[in-house]
Structure formats: structure tokens, C-alpha cells
Amino acid sequence: MPVKNRFAELHENITAWRRDLHEHPEILFETHRTSATVAEKLRAFGCDEVVEGIGRTGVVGVIKGKQDTSGKVVGLRADMDALPIHEQTGLEYASKTPNAMHACGHDGHTAMLLGAAQYLAETRNFDGTCVVIFQPAEEGGGGGKEMCDDGMMDRWGIQEIYGMHNWPGMPTGTFGIRTGPFFAATDLLNIEVEGVGGHASTPEKTVDTTVVAAQIISALQTIVSRNASPLGNIVVSITSVESSSKAFNVIPQRVKLLGTVRTLSNDLRDLAEKRVVEICEGIAATFGAVARVEYVRNYPVMVNHDEQTEFAADVARSISGQCEEAPLVMGGEDFAFMLEARPGAYILMGNGDGAEVHHPMYNFNDDAIPAGCSWWAGIVEQRMPAA
């Protein structure tokens, strides 16, 4: 099954949908226009059921095949939300919303799944039920978890689930996937160090929180270099340092640190949390200060299931003739929550050369649309073949 001719015919329309979404980006759960647009199109395509408001602003569409003797129900998921970035592409369809941009290609994901939904609703050449899932708030809001918590999997009897993400640097329309742990758990650090502030000329009368914070920042790196195995996959990053003083001659009473921990196994995740707390509290106590640590377990490790991963790769090969082994990714993806709830797989599709995701010059490559739509359709038709 190479790229389907129908998607060549629909390519111009799907591109127009994508560019409209690009012009009107919406962040986290505020995808009101996007969700309404998706729901309107799904109804126009003739989906058997369209439900809004799942996971706050998520949309679910149901498409029944010509037959339903298999009893199979397969879910396809696309994310809809944008990022709080000021776009700098200069495109004629650039974002019209200040400080909001589709800098991760979710406009492309949504448009491709809409294209696949139109085709599947037209042809219904499968034996079972397809559930198309349009999710808000992937970019830090945990929209995938919210949709699962709303009972989505049980309500529609979803048995398997599949997701996709565009990937700059891979040739356009090619695919990559891996089984097992794929994207990292993304935990959040909020550390507050409190000491005794005072005049910078008399440090002996203070407990200098800047010195304590500096020691903590350095020592946290020993989690990677000395606590975790060299063969493990872990990142510890402090990304923000803010003191309670903005003056040049004041030793601050408090310093606040923000950061993130990324891991690809639950054992490393447990180790990291334990050592972050021990290091922060221990170093602070050594200097006579106090450290308060809030360690937030955010997205879990995203783990592809073996059998579904091989199937997803076979579908990709039938379209592009290849499917490479993808690298481990230390970024996070809240499709992890859906893969905890049901077996499934997540695949990368090449976006070609150009800016990386989360960059103000990024743009989804519309030339990838036919391959992406064909993969979505192939998942349904090959997993639930009609007699």
C-alpha cells in the first residue's frame, strides 16, 4: 500500500486546513476554535458519532467499517495545541495570535488525521470501528491523561491506540520507530533555598543562599555522573535561578531554582527523585540553610508495545518502503498515558530539512501530508481488513 491516490486528490484541501490551523494557534486546553473546526469537519465527513469536551476540549469521532465481525476497535490520536512562542517565519499564513505558534507541527498532525478520517468515512473499507482522537494540551498540560481520566478508552471500547509525530531532519515522508521505552519521563523541579540575608559587605553575618544554590546546582550533576550507571539514560538540568534580591549589594534571603529530570526507566526515576531531595537538603544543612524541594512526577516514560510497534512499522514500510529504528528521545510525550491504558505504538515521520521543533522558524512540511494520512488509514485497513 503506497501513498493512496485519494490523498493526492485531497492534498490541497488538507494543506489549506493545516495552514488555517497554523494561522490560529491555541495553547494547552484553550483549543476552542481548533476543537470546533475539527468537530465540524468530522460531522461533515459523516462520522457515526462526534463528541466534544472529552478531556476538557478534546474531540472524539467514531467511524464504523462496512463490517463489524471482528469486534476490533482501533484508536488514532493527534494533538492539537500550540506553543507560547512568537513566530518568526514570515509566512503568509503565519500565526495571527501574539506569542502563540504551531512550532511543533500539531497543526500538521491534526490536519493529517482529519484527512484520514475523511477517507475512512468515505470508503469504510475495514471490519471494525475506528476512533479518531483529537487531543488538547500535549505541550505540558497532560491532555492525554485528562482524556483517559474522562473514561475515553472504556466509553468507546478502544483496544489499541496509535500516534504519530513529525520529525525534522528525517527525509520527508519516511518513518522511524522503536519498541520499548521511546520518549523520556519528564519530571519537574521546584527548589527553594532559604538562608539569612544581609549586606553584601558583611557575609559573615548571613547564610548566603547564592553560595548554597551554586553548590546544589553543581552537586545535582553527580546524579548523572556518579549515582546512575554510565549505561543509563538520564538528564538533570537546572533551567532557572532567581533570587529574592535584585540589588548588587544585598545577599538574598531566598533563591529559587527550577529544573527538569528526564529518565527512561522507573528505577532511574526513583533514584533521581531520592538523590535530588538528599542533595538539596544535605547541602543546605551543611551551610546552615534550608532547602524545600518539590519534585513533580509529570509525564511517564512513553513505552511502545512490541507487537503493535512491529505492525506500525510494517504499515510504514508499505507506504515508504522503509522504517528505520528511531533514536531514544529525552523529550517527553503525553501519549505515554494512552500507552499505559492500552497497547499501541507511536511513530516518527520525516519532516525534511528545516528548523527543529519548538523553534520560532519551524514549519510543518506540507509535502509529508500524503504519507502521514496513508499511515493513519493503513493502520485501520490493515489492522481490521475487510473480508
C-alpha positions in Angstrom: 0.0 0.0 0.0 1.9 3.0 -1.2 0.6 6.6 -0.7 -3.1 6.4 -1.6 -4.3 8.3 -4.7 -7.2 9.7 -2.7 -4.7 11.6 -0.5 -3.1 13.1 -3.6 -6.5 14.4 -4.5 -7.2 15.7 -1.0 -3.7 17.1 -0.5 -4.6 20.7 -1.5 -7.6 20.7 0.9 -5.7 19.2 3.8 -2.9 21.7 3.2 -5.5 24.5 3.4 -6.8 23.1 6.7 -3.3 22.8 8.1 -2.5 26.4 7.2 -5.7 27.7 8.7 -4.9 26.0 11.9 -1.4 27.4 11.7 -2.8 30.9 11.4 -4.9 30.4 14.5 -2.8 28.6 17.2 -4.3 27.9 20.6 -2.4 26.9 23.7 -3.0 24.0 26.1 -6.7 23.5 26.8 -7.7 26.7 25.1 -8.2 25.0 21.7 -11.8 26.2 21.4 -11.6 27.3 17.7 -9.5 24.3 16.8 -11.8 21.8 18.5 -14.9 23.3 16.9 -13.3 23.2 13.5 -12.3 19.5 14.0 -15.8 18.6 15.2 -17.5 20.4 12.3 -15.4 18.6 9.7 -15.9 15.2 11.3 -19.7 15.7 11.2 -19.4 16.9 7.6 -17.4 13.7 6.7 -20.3 11.6 8.0 -18.7 10.1 11.1 -21.1 7.9 13.0 -20.5 9.8 16.3 -18.7 13.0 17.2 -18.3 14.0 20.8 -16.7 17.2 22.1 -15.5 18.1 25.6 -13.5 14.9 26.3 -10.5 15.9 28.4 -12.0 19.5 28.6 -11.6 20.4 24.9 -10.7 17.1 23.2 -12.8 15.8 20.3 -13.6 12.1 19.5 -15.0 10.8 16.3 -16.3 7.3 15.6 -16.2 5.7 12.1 -17.7 2.2 11.7 -16.4 -0.1 8.9 -18.5 -1.8 6.3 -18.4 -4.8 8.5 -18.1 -5.4 12.3 -17.5 -9.1 12.6 -14.0 -8.6 14.0 -15.2 -6.7 17.1 -12.0 -4.7 16.9 -11.7 -1.0 17.9 -8.6 0.9 17.0 -7.8 4.5 18.2 -5.8 7.1 16.2 -4.6 10.1 18.2 -3.4 13.6 17.0 -2.5 16.5 19.3 -4.0 20.0 18.5 -2.3 22.6 20.8 0.4 25.2 20.0 3.2 26.7 22.0 3.7 30.1 23.7 6.3 31.2 21.1 6.4 34.3 18.9 6.6 33.1 15.3 9.3 34.5 13.1 8.8 32.5 9.8 7.4 35.4 7.9 5.0 33.0 6.1 1.8 34.5 4.6 -0.1 32.1 6.9 2.0 32.8 10.0 0.3 33.0 13.4 -2.1 35.8 13.8 -2.1 35.3 17.6 0.7 37.1 19.5 3.1 34.8 21.4 1.4 31.6 20.2 2.7 29.4 17.4 2.4 25.9 16.0 6.1 25.3 16.5 5.8 21.5 17.0 3.7 20.6 14.0 0.4 19.8 15.8 -1.4 21.7 13.1 0.0 19.1 10.6 -0.9 16.2 12.9 -4.5 17.4 13.2 -4.9 18.1 9.5 -3.5 14.7 8.5 -5.8 12.8 10.9 -8.7 14.8 9.6 -7.7 13.8 6.1 -7.5 10.2 7.1 -10.9 10.5 8.8 -12.5 11.9 5.6 -11.1 9.0 3.6 -12.1 6.3 6.1 -15.6 7.7 6.4 -15.9 7.7 2.6 -14.6 4.2 2.0 -15.2 2.3 5.3 -13.1 -0.5 3.8 -12.4 -2.2 7.1 -14.0 -4.7 9.5 -14.4 -3.0 12.9 -14.5 0.5 14.4 -12.0 3.4 14.1 -12.0 6.1 16.8 -10.2 9.3 15.9 -8.9 11.3 18.9 -8.0 15.0 18.8 -6.2 15.9 22.0 -5.5 19.3 23.6 -2.7 20.2 25.9 0.1 17.9 24.9 2.6 20.6 25.5 2.8 20.3 29.3 -0.9 20.2 30.2 -1.3 16.4 30.2 -4.3 16.5 27.9 -3.8 12.8 27.1 -4.2 11.9 30.8 -7.3 14.1 31.0 -8.9 12.3 28.1 -8.1 8.9 29.7 -9.4 10.1 33.0 -12.7 11.1 31.3 -13.2 7.4 30.5 -12.4 7.7 26.8 -10.9 4.2 26.5 -13.8 2.3 28.1 -16.6 4.5 26.7 -15.6 3.6 23.1 -14.1 0.2 23.9 -10.7 1.2 22.4 -8.5 -1.9 22.2 -5.3 -0.4 20.6 -4.0 3.1 20.1 -1.6 4.7 17.6 0.1 8.1 17.5 2.5 10.0 15.2 4.9 12.9 15.3 6.7 14.8 12.6 10.5 14.8 12.9 12.7 17.4 11.4 16.0 16.1 10.0 14.4 12.8 8.7 13.7 12.7 4.9 10.2 13.9 4.2 7.6 11.1 4.4 9.9 8.5 5.8 9.3 6.7 9.1 11.2 5.7 12.2 10.1 3.8 15.3 11.4 1.7 18.2 10.0 -0.8 20.6 10.0 -0.4 24.4 11.0 2.9 26.1 11.0 5.6 23.5 10.4 9.1 25.0 11.6 10.0 28.5 9.7 10.7 31.7 9.7 14.5 32.3 9.7 15.4 35.9 9.8 19.0 37.3 11.9 20.5 40.0 11.0 23.4 42.2 13.7 24.1 44.8 13.7 27.0 47.3 16.7 27.7 49.4 16.3 29.9 52.4 19.1 31.4 54.5 19.8 34.6 56.2 20.0 37.7 54.0 22.1 40.8 54.7 24.5 43.3 53.4 27.0 42.1 50.8 29.9 43.7 52.7 29.3 41.5 55.8 28.8 38.0 54.5 29.8 36.5 57.9 26.5 37.8 59.3 24.5 35.9 56.7 23.8 32.4 55.4 24.4 33.1 51.7 21.8 31.4 49.6 23.6 32.2 46.4 26.6 30.1 47.5 24.2 27.3 48.7 22.3 27.3 45.4 25.6 27.2 43.4 26.7 24.2 45.3 23.4 22.5 44.8 23.4 23.1 41.0 26.9 21.6 40.7 26.2 18.6 43.0 23.0 17.7 41.2 25.1 16.7 38.2 26.7 13.9 40.2 23.3 12.1 40.0 24.2 11.6 36.3 27.9 11.1 36.7 28.2 9.2 39.9 24.8 7.8 41.0 23.4 6.5 37.7 25.0 3.8 35.6 27.0 5.2 32.7 24.8 3.0 30.5 21.6 4.6 31.9 19.7 7.4 30.2 19.2 10.4 32.5 19.3 14.2 32.3 19.3 16.6 35.2 19.0 20.3 34.2 18.6 23.4 36.3 17.0 25.9 33.9 16.2 29.0 36.1 17.8 30.7 39.0 16.0 33.6 40.7 16.9 35.3 44.0 14.7 37.4 46.2 17.1 40.4 45.7 17.8 42.4 42.6 20.4 44.7 44.2 24.1 44.5 43.8 24.8 44.9 47.5 22.3 42.5 49.1 22.8 38.8 49.9 19.4 37.4 49.2 17.2 35.7 51.9 15.9 33.2 49.3 16.9 31.7 46.0 14.5 29.7 43.8 15.7 27.1 41.3 13.6 25.5 38.6 14.6 22.4 36.6 13.8 19.1 35.0 14.8 15.5 35.3 14.5 13.2 32.3 14.7 9.4 32.6 13.9 6.3 30.5 13.2 3.8 33.3 11.2 3.8 36.5 14.3 2.7 38.5 16.3 5.7 37.4 13.3 7.9 38.0 13.1 6.7 41.6 16.8 7.1 42.1 16.7 10.7 40.7 13.9 11.8 43.0 15.6 10.3 46.1 19.0 11.9 45.3 17.6 15.3 44.3 16.0 15.6 47.8 19.0 14.3 49.6 21.5 16.5 47.8 19.4 19.7 48.2 18.5 19.2 51.8 22.0 18.0 52.8 24.0 20.8 51.1 21.6 23.4 52.5 22.0 22.0 56.0 25.8 22.0 55.7 25.7 25.7 55.2 23.0 26.4 57.8 20.3 27.0 55.2 17.1 25.2 54.5 16.1 23.7 51.1 12.5 22.9 50.3 12.2 20.5 47.3 9.0 20.0 45.2 9.6 17.0 42.8 6.7 16.7 40.5 6.3 13.5 38.5 5.0 14.8 35.2 4.7 12.6 32.0 5.8 9.0 32.5 8.2 7.1 30.1 6.4 6.5 26.8 6.7 2.8 26.1 5.9 1.3 22.7 4.3 -2.2 22.9 6.3 -4.9 20.9 3.6 -6.4 18.7 1.9 -3.1 17.9 5.3 -1.5 17.1 6.1 -4.1 14.6 2.7 -3.8 13.0 3.1 0.0 12.8 6.5 -0.4 11.2 5.0 -2.8 8.6 2.4 -0.3 7.7 5.1 2.4 7.3 7.2 0.1 5.1 4.2 -0.5 2.9 4.0 3.3 2.3 7.6 4.5 2.0 9.5 1.2 1.5 11.4 1.7 4.8 11.1 2.2 8.5 14.3 2.9 10.4 15.0 2.3 14.1 14.4 5.7 15.8 16.7 7.0 18.4 15.8 7.3 22.1 14.3 10.7 22.8 14.9 12.5 26.1 11.9 14.8 25.4 8.5 14.0 26.8 5.2 13.0 25.2 1.9 12.6 27.0 0.8 9.9 24.6 2.6 7.9 27.3 -0.6 8.0 29.3 -2.6 6.4 26.5 0.0 3.7 26.0 -0.3 2.9 29.7 -4.0 2.5 29.3 -3.9 0.4 26.1 -1.4 -1.4 23.9 -0.2 0.6 20.9 2.7 2.4 19.3 4.0 5.8 18.4 5.9 6.5 15.2 8.0 9.4 13.8 7.5 10.7 10.3 10.2 12.7 8.5 9.6 16.5 8.1 12.7 17.1 5.9 15.3 19.7 6.4 14.5 22.9 8.3 14.2 24.3 11.8 13.8 22.0 14.7 10.6 21.8 16.7 10.0 24.5 19.3 11.9 27.0 17.2 10.4 30.3 16.0 11.4 29.4 12.4 9.8 25.9 12.4 7.1 25.0 9.9 5.4 21.7 9.2 6.2 20.3 5.8 3.0 20.0 3.8 4.8 17.6 1.4 4.6 15.0 4.2 0.8 15.1 4.3 0.0 12.2 1.9 2.4 9.8 3.6 1.0 10.7 7.1 -2.6 10.3 6.0 -1.8 7.0 4.3 -0.2 5.7 7.5 -3.2 6.5 9.6 -5.5 4.9 7.0 -3.2 1.9 6.7 -3.3 1.3 10.4 -7.1 0.9 10.3 -7.4 -1.0 7.0 -4.5 -3.4 7.7 -5.4 -4.0 11.4 -9.1 -4.6 10.6 -9.1 -5.8 7.0 -12.5 -6.2 5.3 -13.4 -9.6 4.0 
